[in-house]
Each structure stands twice: as C-alpha cells, then as structure tokens.
Amino acid sequence: MAERGASRERWAAQVAALDEPRRSRARKPPITVERIVATAFALIEAEGYDALTMRRVATALETGPASLYAHVRDKAELDDLLIGEVCARIVLPEPDAARWREQVLDVCGQLRDQYFRYPGISRAALATAPSSPDALRLTEGLLAILLAGGVPPQDAAWTIDAAFLYVGAYSLEASLRRRAAADADRRLLDREEVVARFRMLPADRFPHTVAHAPELAGGEGHERFDFTLGLLLGGLG
C-alpha cells in the first residue's frame, strides 16, 4: 500500500509538471511603458497614426485603458514617448565643419524615414514643442553641426525649427496622400494627368503654368525634399 501511495504521488507530480508550461504560457506579461510604446508603434505602422488611441492600445495588450494610465498619463504623454523614441533612433554624426550641410541633410533624411515608417506620426511632433531628452538630443546634435559650420547661434536655432517643421509637414502630406490612394472612392491624379490638366488651362490667363507644367509637377523620390532643405541651408553662412 505504501509503495502504491508513493507511485500515486509521483504520478500526480508528473501530471502537474505537464500542465505547468501551459499555465506559464497563459500568464500575461506585465504592462510596462516599453510594451505600451511598442504596441502603439505597431498599431501606427499597420493602420496609421489616426488609429492610435489609448483604448486601441489597451485592447491590443488585452487589458483595460485604466491599466495603461498607471504607466502613461494620457495620450499626450504617449505621443511624447513615441516622438522621443523616433528621435532616439537617429544617428548623429560628429560635427564636421567641411560637411555640415551634408550632415544636416542626412539627419533630416533619417527623421523623414522614421516618420514615413509610421504614417501620420509627425502630426504628434507638429502639435507640441519637443520636451523629452531624446527629442532635445536631436536639437542638440543639429545645433552642434550648424555651429561647427560657422552658423551664428540665432540663425542655427531658427534653422533647426524650420527644418523640423518642414520634415514634419512633408512627411504628413505624404502619409495623407498614401491614405487617399488606398481609398477606393478617391482617385489621385498621377503626374501625367496633372501636367495634362495644367496644359488645358487658357494660355492667355495662365501662360507660365501652361508653359512650365512639367516643372510644376516634376520631382522623383525625395528630390523636392532635398531641394527645399538645400535652399534653407544655402542661405546660411
């Protein structure tokens, strides 16, 4: 009887051990700021910034909004965390007086690419001044590059502000166009159609538009982006 009892105890232990991995898998990981931010990024990448709400993030994490507010005060703080993380991903070069314009263009291009990855997220950056250490790190890095290039401090400060505004607006426009292109009820005009419509205008009232329609609609890839920032930087020093 004693041996039988011991065997039954061992059997019970084995059964419990079999069930342990399943119980471990069922245990949800804790809610953290890092998980909230990662989930928000995934949501934006899949559906765009307009889809981002605290409730949507909570649903994706299989919890209630109240659980999020224990870690992130509100949507505005979440936006600040997201923009901070975007800025943290930007690689800042060692300032080079001989290449400062090229370096500024590279940093702005990196920021543009991050904004493009998360459609519409630049709206959060445009809505408020940068306040997180990671966002201010980007300002500090650009300031160092411009000062190394001999740009006066006030001009450098305003150039950074203008560059951030342009990168944000450029990226937001692109995200709006992509969303419109995905709308089955809307038809975006391609370049050839835009040129054709410009040329249909009465030449006596729109002589320059008709004559230069290809230039008005021109630009491949990020040519307009590089051109505009080049103009901004060309007026310095």
Phi and psi in degrees as GROMACS dihedral restraints (atoms count N, CA, C in turn):
[ dihedral_restraints ]
;  ai    aj    ak    al  type     phi  dphi    fc
    3     4     5     6     1   -62.9    20    10
    4     5     6     7     1   -44.0    20    10
    6     7     8     9     1   -63.2    20    10
    7     8     9    10     1   -40.5    20    10
    9    10    11    12     1   -62.3    20    10
   10    11    12    13     1   -41.4    20    10
   12    13    14    15     1   -63.1    20    10
   13    14    15    16     1   -42.1    20    10
   15    16    17    18     1   -63.2    20    10
   16    17    18    19     1   -39.9    20    10
   18    19    20    21     1   -64.1    20    10
   19    20    21    22     1   -39.1    20    10
   21    22    23    24     1   -66.0    20    10
   22    23    24    25     1   -37.6    20    10
   24    25    26    27     1   -65.5    20    10
   25    26    27    28     1   -41.5    20    10
   27    28    29    30     1   -64.3    20    10
   28    29    30    31     1   -39.5    20    10
   30    31    32    33     1   -61.9    20    10
   31    32    33    34     1   -42.7    20    10
   33    34    35    36     1   -62.5    20    10
   34    35    36    37     1   -39.6    20    10
   36    37    38    39     1   -65.0    20    10
   37    38    39    40     1   -39.2    20    10
   39    40    41    42     1   -65.9    20    10
   40    41    42    43     1   -40.8    20    10
   42    43    44    45     1   -62.8    20    10
   43    44    45    46     1   -43.5    20    10
   45    46    47    48     1   -62.5    20    10
   46    47    48    49     1   -38.9    20    10
   48    49    50    51     1   -65.5    20    10
   49    50    51    52     1   -36.8    20    10
   51    52    53    54     1   -62.7    20    10
   52    53    54    55     1   -34.5    20    10
   54    55    56    57     1   -82.7    20    10
   55    56    57    58     1   -17.7    20    10
   57    58    59    60     1   -61.0    20    10
   58    59    60    61     1   -45.0    20    10
   60    61    62    63     1   -59.2    20    10
   61    62    63    64     1   -38.2    20    10
   63    64    65    66     1   -66.1    20    10
   64    65    66    67     1   -39.4    20    10
   66    67    68    69     1   -67.0    20    10
   67    68    69    70     1   -36.3    20    10
   69    70    71    72     1   -66.0    20    10
   70    71    72    73     1   -40.9    20    10
   72    73    74    75     1   -66.5    20    10
   73    74    75    76     1   -32.0    20    10
   75    76    77    78     1   -74.2    20    10
   76    77    78    79     1   -20.3    20    10
   78    79    80    81     1   -74.5    20    10
   79    80    81    82     1   117.1    20    10
   81    82    83    84     1   -73.1    20    10
   82    83    84    85     1   141.2    20    10
   84    85    86    87     1   -65.5    20    10
   85    86    87    88     1   154.0    20    10
   87    88    89    90     1   -68.5    20    10
   88    89    90    91     1   152.3    20    10
   90    91    92    93     1   -76.7    20    10
   91    92    93    94     1   127.2    20    10
   93    94    95    96     1  -132.8    20    10
   94    95    96    97     1   164.9    20    10
   96    97    98    99     1   -59.8    20    10
   97    98    99   100     1   -40.8    20    10
   99   100   101   102     1   -61.6    20    10
  100   101   102   103     1   -41.9    20    10
  102   103   104   105     1   -68.7    20    10
  103   104   105   106     1   -37.3    20    10
  105   106   107   108     1   -62.9    20    10
  106   107   108   109     1   -46.9    20    10
  108   109   110   111     1   -65.0    20    10
  109   110   111   112     1   -44.5    20    10
  111   112   113   114     1   -61.7    20    10
  112   113   114   115     1   -40.9    20    10
  114   115   116   117     1   -66.6    20    10
  115   116   117   118     1   -39.8    20    10
  117   118   119   120     1   -62.8    20    10
  118   119   120   121     1   -43.3    20    10
  120   121   122   123     1   -61.0    20    10
  121   122   123   124     1   -43.8    20    10
  123   124   125   126     1   -62.3    20    10
  124   125   126   127     1   -39.3    20    10
  126   127   128   129     1   -65.7    20    10
  127   128   129   130     1   -44.5    20    10
  129   130   131   132     1   -64.9    20    10
  130   131   132   133     1   -43.3    20    10
  132   133   134   135     1   -60.8    20    10
  133   134   135   136     1   -35.3    20    10
  135   136   137   138     1   -84.1    20    10
  136   137   138   139     1   -37.6    20    10
  138   139   140   141     1  -125.9    20    10
  139   140   141   142     1    -7.1    20    10
  141   142   143   144     1    94.8    20    10
  142   143   144   145     1   159.0    20    10
  144   145   146   147     1   -61.3    20    10
  145   146   147   148     1   -32.6    20    10
  147   148   149   150     1   -61.0    20    10
  148   149   150   151     1   -23.5    20    10
  150   151   152   153     1   -80.3    20    10
  151   152   153   154     1    -9.6    20    10
  153   154   155   156     1   -80.1    20    10
  154   155   156   157     1   117.6    20    10
  156   157   158   159     1  -138.7    20    10
  157   158   159   160     1   160.4    20    10
  159   160   161   162     1   -62.1    20    10
  160   161   162   163     1   -36.0    20    10
  162   163   164   165     1   -66.8    20    10
  163   164   165   166     1   -39.6    20    10
  165   166   167   168     1   -65.9    20    10
  166   167   168   169     1   -40.4    20    10
  168   169   170   171     1   -63.4    20    10
  169   170   171   172     1   -43.5    20    10
  171   172   173   174     1   -61.1    20    10
  172   173   174   175     1   -41.7    20    10
  174   175   176   177     1   -62.5    20    10
  175   176   177   178     1   -42.5    20    10
  177   178   179   180     1   -64.0    20    10
  178   179   180   181     1   -30.0    20    10
  180   181   182   183     1   -89.8    20    10
  181   182   183   184     1     3.8    20    10
  183   184   185   186     1    56.7    20    10
  184   185   186   187     1    49.0    20    10
  186   187   188   189     1  -146.5    20    10
  187   188   189   190     1  -175.6    20    10
  189   190   191   192     1  -100.9    20    10
  190   191   192   193     1   158.8    20    10
  192   193   194   195     1   -55.0    20    10
  193   194   195   196     1   -33.0    20    10
  195   196   197   198     1   -60.0    20    10
  196   197   198   199     1   -32.5    20    10
  198   199   200   201     1   -66.2    20    10
  199   200   201   202     1   -32.0    20    10
  201   202   203   204     1   -72.3    20    10
  202   203   204   205     1   -39.0    20    10
  204   205   206   207     1   -66.3    20    10
  205   206   207   208     1   -15.6    20    10
  207   208   209   210     1   -73.2    20    10
  208   209   210   211     1   -16.4    20    10
  210   211   212   213     1  -117.6    20    10
  211   212   213   214     1   -33.9    20    10
  213   214   215   216     1  -127.2    20    10
  214   215   216   217     1   122.5    20    10
  216   217   218   219     1   -60.0    20    10
  217   218   219   220     1   -45.0    20    10
  219   220   221   222     1  -164.6    20    10
  220   221   222   223     1  -176.0    20    10
  222   223   224   225     1   -62.6    20    10
  223   224   225   226     1   -37.0    20    10
  225   226   227   228     1   -62.0    20    10
  226   227   228   229     1   -40.0    20    10
  228   229   230   231     1   -69.2    20    10
  229   230   231   232     1   -36.2    20    10
  231   232   233   234     1   -62.7    20    10
  232   233   234   235     1   -43.7    20    10
  234   235   236   237     1   -57.8    20    10
  235   236   237   238     1   -43.3    20    10
  237   238   239   240     1   -62.8    20    10
  238   239   240   241     1   -39.7    20    10
  240   241   242   243     1   -65.7    20    10
  241   242   243   244     1   -40.1    20    10
  243   244   245   246     1   -65.4    20    10
  244   245   246   247     1   -47.2    20    10
  246   247   248   249     1   -65.6    20    10
  247   248   249   250     1   -37.0    20    10
  249   250   251   252     1   -60.4    20    10
  250   251   252   253     1   -42.8    20    10
  252   253   254   255     1   -66.8    20    10
  253   254   255   256     1   -40.0    20    10
  255   256   257   258     1   -58.9    20    10
  256   257   258   259     1   -45.8    20    10
  258   259   260   261     1   -66.4    20    10
  259   260   261   262     1   -33.3    20    10
  261   262   263   264     1   -65.4    20    10
  262   263   264   265     1   -23.2    20    10
  264   265   266   267     1   -81.6    20    10
  265   266   267   268     1   -11.3    20    10
  267   268   269   270     1   -77.1    20    10
  268   269   270   271     1   130.3    20    10
  270   271   272   273     1   -88.2    20    10
  271   272   273   274     1   119.3    20    10
  273   274   275   276     1   -96.4    20    10
  274   275   276   277     1   128.2    20    10
  276   277   278   279     1   -81.0    20    10
  277   278   279   280     1   163.3    20    10
  279   280   281   282     1   -70.7    20    10
  280   281   282   283     1   122.8    20    10
  282   283   284   285     1   -52.4    20    10
  283   284   285   286     1   132.7    20    10
  285   286   287   288     1  -128.0    20    10
  286   287   288   289     1   114.0    20    10
  288   289   290   291     1   -60.0    20    10
  289   290   291   292     1   -26.8    20    10
  291   292   293   294     1   -83.9    20    10
  292   293   294   295     1   -16.3    20    10
  294   295   296   297     1  -130.0    20    10
  295   296   297   298     1    24.8    20    10
  297   298   299   300     1   -64.3    20    10
  298   299   300   301     1   -36.9    20    10
  300   301   302   303     1   -65.5    20    10
  301   302   303   304     1   -45.5    20    10
  303   304   305   306     1   -59.7    20    10
  304   305   306   307     1   -39.0    20    10
  306   307   308   309     1   -67.0    20    10
  307   308   309   310     1   -41.1    20    10
  309   310   311   312     1   -63.2    20    10
  310   311   312   313     1   -44.0    20    10
  312   313   314   315     1   -60.2    20    10
  313   314   315   316     1   -39.9    20    10
  315   316   317   318     1   -65.1    20    10
  316   317   318   319     1   -44.8    20    10
  318   319   320   321     1   -63.3    20    10
  319   320   321   322     1   -43.9    20    10
  321   322   323   324     1   -64.9    20    10
  322   323   324   325     1   -35.9    20    10
  324   325   326   327     1   -65.9    20    10
  325   326   327   328     1   -39.5    20    10
  327   328   329   330     1   -62.2    20    10
  328   329   330   331     1   -43.4    20    10
  330   331   332   333     1   -64.3    20    10
  331   332   333   334     1   -43.3    20    10
  333   334   335   336     1   -56.5    20    10
  334   335   336   337     1   -44.2    20    10
  336   337   338   339     1   -65.3    20    10
  337   338   339   340     1   -36.5    20    10
  339   340   341   342     1   -66.1    20    10
  340   341   342   343     1   -41.8    20    10
  342   343   344   345     1   -63.4    20    10
  343   344   345   346     1   -38.0    20    10
  345   346   347   348     1   -67.1    20    10
  346   347   348   349     1   -33.9    20    10
  348   349   350   351     1   -64.0    20    10
  349   350   351   352     1   -33.7    20    10
  351   352   353   354     1  -118.6    20    10
  352   353   354   355     1    86.0    20    10
  354   355   356   357     1   -54.2    20    10
  355   356   357   358     1   126.1    20    10
  357   358   359   360     1    87.8    20    10
  358   359   360   361     1    -7.1    20    10
  360   361   362   363     1   -66.9    20    10
  361   362   363   364     1   -22.4    20    10
  363   364   365   366     1   -63.9    20    10
  364   365   366   367     1   -18.3    20    10
  366   367   368   369     1   -60.1    20    10
  367   368   369   370     1   -35.7    20    10
  369   370   371   372     1   -66.4    20    10
  370   371   372   373     1   -36.7    20    10
  372   373   374   375     1   -71.3    20    10
  373   374   375   376     1   -35.3    20    10
  375   376   377   378     1   -73.2    20    10
  376   377   378   379     1   -22.0    20    10
  378   379   380   381     1   -78.5    20    10
  379   380   381   382     1   -18.3    20    10
  381   382   383   384     1  -152.4    20    10
  382   383   384   385     1   156.8    20    10
  384   385   386   387     1   -72.9    20    10
  385   386   387   388     1   144.3    20    10
  387   388   389   390     1   -62.6    20    10
  388   389   390   391     1   135.8    20    10
  390   391   392   393     1  -135.0    20    10
  391   392   393   394     1   -16.6    20    10
  393   394   395   396     1   -78.7    20    10
  394   395   396   397     1   154.6    20    10
  396   397   398   399     1   -57.4    20    10
  397   398   399   400     1   -35.8    20    10
  399   400   401   402     1   -68.6    20    10
  400   401   402   403     1   -38.4    20    10
  402   403   404   405     1   -68.5    20    10
  403   404   405   406     1   -40.4    20    10
  405   406   407   408     1   -69.6    20    10
  406   407   408   409     1   -26.4    20    10
  408   409   410   411     1   -60.5    20    10
  409   410   411   412     1   -38.3    20    10
  411   412   413   414     1   -67.6    20    10
  412   413   414   415     1   -42.4    20    10
  414   415   416   417     1   -60.7    20    10
  415   416   417   418     1   -44.9    20    10
  417   418   419   420     1   -59.8    20    10
  418   419   420   421     1   -42.8    20    10
  420   421   422   423     1   -64.8    20    10
  421   422   423   424     1   -44.1    20    10
  423   424   425   426     1   -67.1    20    10
  424   425   426   427     1   -38.2    20    10
  426   427   428   429     1   -61.4    20    10
  427   428   429   430     1   -42.4    20    10
  429   430   431   432     1   -62.2    20    10
  430   431   432   433     1   -40.3    20    10
  432   433   434   435     1   -65.3    20    10
  433   434   435   436     1   -46.6    20    10
  435   436   437   438     1   -65.7    20    10
  436   437   438   439     1   -42.1    20    10
  438   439   440   441     1   -64.9    20    10
  439   440   441   442     1   -37.4    20    10
  441   442   443   444     1   -63.4    20    10
  442   443   444   445     1   -28.9    20    10
  444   445   446   447     1   -82.8    20    10
  445   446   447   448     1     3.6    20    10
  447   448   449   450     1    85.8    20    10
  448   449   450   451     1    12.6    20    10
  450   451   452   453     1   -77.1    20    10
  451   452   453   454     1   130.4    20    10
  453   454   455   456     1   -58.1    20    10
  454   455   456   457     1   146.8    20    10
  456   457   458   459     1   -53.5    20    10
  457   458   459   460     1   -44.4    20    10
  459   460   461   462     1   -65.5    20    10
  460   461   462   463     1   -43.2    20    10
  462   463   464   465     1   -61.9    20    10
  463   464   465   466     1   -39.9    20    10
  465   466   467   468     1   -63.3    20    10
  466   467   468   469     1   -43.8    20    10
  468   469   470   471     1   -62.3    20    10
  469   470   471   472     1   -45.0    20    10
  471   472   473   474     1   -71.2    20    10
  472   473   474   475     1   -31.5    20    10
  474   475   476   477     1   -64.4    20    10
  475   476   477   478     1   -42.4    20    10
  477   478   479   480     1   -61.4    20    10
  478   479   480   481     1   -44.4    20    10
  480   481   482   483     1   -60.6    20    10
  481   482   483   484     1   -46.2    20    10
  483   484   485   486     1   -64.6    20    10
  484   485   486   487     1   -39.6    20    10
  486   487   488   489     1   -64.7    20    10
  487   488   489   490     1   -44.5    20    10
  489   490   491   492     1   -61.0    20    10
  490   491   492   493     1   -42.9    20    10
  492   493   494   495     1   -62.2    20    10
  493   494   495   496     1   -43.5    20    10
  495   496   497   498     1   -68.3    20    10
  496   497   498   499     1   -45.4    20    10
  498   499   500   501     1   -59.9    20    10
  499   500   501   502     1   -43.2    20    10
  501   502   503   504     1   -63.9    20    10
  502   503   504   505     1   -45.0    20    10
  504   505   506   507     1   -68.2    20    10
  505   506   507   508     1   -41.3    20    10
  507   508   509   510     1   -59.9    20    10
  508   509   510   511     1   -45.0    20    10
  510   511   512   513     1   -69.3    20    10
  511   512   513   514     1   -38.7    20    10
  513   514   515   516     1   -66.0    20    10
  514   515   516   517     1   -42.7    20    10
  516   517   518   519     1   -59.3    20    10
  517   518   519   520     1   -43.0    20    10
  519   520   521   522     1   -62.5    20    10
  520   521   522   523     1   -40.1    20    10
  522   523   524   525     1   -67.6    20    10
  523   524   525   526     1   -36.1    20    10
  525   526   527   528     1   -67.7    20    10
  526   527   528   529     1   -37.4    20    10
  528   529   530   531     1   -68.7    20    10
  529   530   531   532     1   -38.5    20    10
  531   532   533   534     1   -65.4    20    10
  532   533   534   535     1   -39.4    20    10
  534   535   536   537     1   -66.3    20    10
  535   536   537   538     1   -39.9    20    10
  537   538   539   540     1   -65.3    20    10
  538   539   540   541     1   -37.3    20    10
  540   541   542   543     1   -65.9    20    10
  541   542   543   544     1   -28.2    20    10
  543   544   545   546     1   -82.5    20    10
  544   545   546   547     1    -9.7    20    10
  546   547   548   549     1   -82.7    20    10
  547   548   549   550     1   116.9    20    10
  549   550   551   552     1   -64.8    20    10
  550   551   552   553     1   -22.5    20    10
  552   553   554   555     1   -87.9    20    10
  553   554   555   556     1    -3.0    20    10
  555   556   557   558     1  -121.1    20    10
  556   557   558   559     1   147.1    20    10
  558   559   560   561     1  -125.2    20    10
  559   560   561   562     1   115.2    20    10
  561   562   563   564     1   -82.8    20    10
  562   563   564   565     1   140.6    20    10
  564   565   566   567     1   -78.8    20    10
  565   566   567   568     1   132.0    20    10
  567   568   569   570     1   -80.9    20    10
  568   569   570   571     1   175.4    20    10
  570   571   572   573     1   -61.2    20    10
  571   572   573   574     1   -42.6    20    10
  573   574   575   576     1   -61.3    20    10
  574   575   576   577     1   -38.5    20    10
  576   577   578   579     1   -68.8    20    10
  577   578   579   580     1   -39.2    20    10
  579   580   581   582     1   -62.0    20    10
  580   581   582   583     1   -46.2    20    10
  582   583   584   585     1   -61.0    20    10
  583   584   585   586     1   -43.6    20    10
  585   586   587   588     1   -61.3    20    10
  586   587   588   589     1   -41.3    20    10
  588   589   590   591     1   -69.7    20    10
  589   590   591   592     1   -38.5    20    10
  591   592   593   594     1   -60.5    20    10
  592   593   594   595     1   -40.7    20    10
  594   595   596   597     1   -72.6    20    10
  595   596   597   598     1   -15.0    20    10
  597   598   599   600     1   -81.7    20    10
  598   599   600   601     1   -10.2    20    10
  600   601   602   603     1   -67.5    20    10
  601   602   603   604     1   150.9    20    10
  603   604   605   606     1   -64.3    20    10
  604   605   606   607     1   121.6    20    10
  606   607   608   609     1   -65.4    20    10
  607   608   609   610     1   -24.2    20    10
  609   610   611   612     1   -72.9    20    10
  610   611   612   613     1   -24.4    20    10
  612   613   614   615     1   -99.8    20    10
  613   614   615   616     1   -27.5    20    10
  615   616   617   618     1  -128.5    20    10
  616   617   618   619     1    55.7    20    10
  618   619   620   621     1   -61.4    20    10
  619   620   621   622     1   -40.6    20    10
  621   622   623   624     1   -76.1    20    10
  622   623   624   625     1   -36.2    20    10
  624   625   626   627     1   -64.2    20    10
  625   626   627   628     1   -43.7    20    10
  627   628   629   630     1   -65.6    20    10
  628   629   630   631     1   -43.0    20    10
  630   631   632   633     1   -69.9    20    10
  631   632   633   634     1   -31.8    20    10
  633   634   635   636     1  -117.8    20    10
  634   635   636   637     1    32.5    20    10
  636   637   638   639     1   -56.3    20    10
  637   638   639   640     1   -43.7    20    10
  639   640   641   642     1   -61.5    20    10
  640   641   642   643     1   -38.5    20    10
  642   643   644   645     1   -68.0    20    10
  643   644   645   646     1   -39.0    20    10
  645   646   647   648     1   -64.3    20    10
  646   647   648   649     1   -33.2    20    10
  648   649   650   651     1  -100.1    20    10
  649   650   651   652     1     4.1    20    10
  651   652   653   654     1   -79.4    20    10
  652   653   654   655     1   170.9    20    10
  654   655   656   657     1   123.1    20    10
  655   656   657   658     1   119.8    20    10
  657   658   659   660     1  -105.9    20    10
  658   659   660   661     1   143.8    20    10
  660   661   662   663     1    54.7    20    10
  661   662   663   664     1  -123.7    20    10
  663   664   665   666     1  -106.6    20    10
  664   665   666   667     1    30.3    20    10
  666   667   668   669     1   -60.3    20    10
  667   668   669   670     1   -42.5    20    10
  669   670   671   672     1   -65.3    20    10
  670   671   672   673     1   -38.1    20    10
  672   673   674   675     1   -60.9    20    10
  673   674   675   676     1   -51.6    20    10
  675   676   677   678     1   -63.9    20    10
  676   677   678   679     1   -38.9    20    10
  678   679   680   681     1   -63.0    20    10
  679   680   681   682     1   -46.8    20    10
  681   682   683   684     1   -65.9    20    10
  682   683   684   685     1   -45.0    20    10
  684   685   686   687     1   -66.9    20    10
  685   686   687   688     1   -32.8    20    10
  687   688   689   690     1   -63.5    20    10
  688   689   690   691     1   -38.9    20    10
  690   691   692   693     1   -63.3    20    10
  691   692   693   694     1   -43.1    20    10
  693   694   695   696     1   -60.3    20    10
  694   695   696   697     1   -46.9    20    10
  696   697   698   699     1   -76.5    20    10
  697   698   699   700     1   -27.0    20    10
  699   700   701   702     1   -65.5    20    10
  700   701   702   703     1   -23.3    20    10
  702   703   704   705     1   -85.1    20    10
  703   704   705   706     1     4.8    20    10
  705   706   707   708     1  -105.5    20    10
  706   707   708   709     1   142.6    20    10
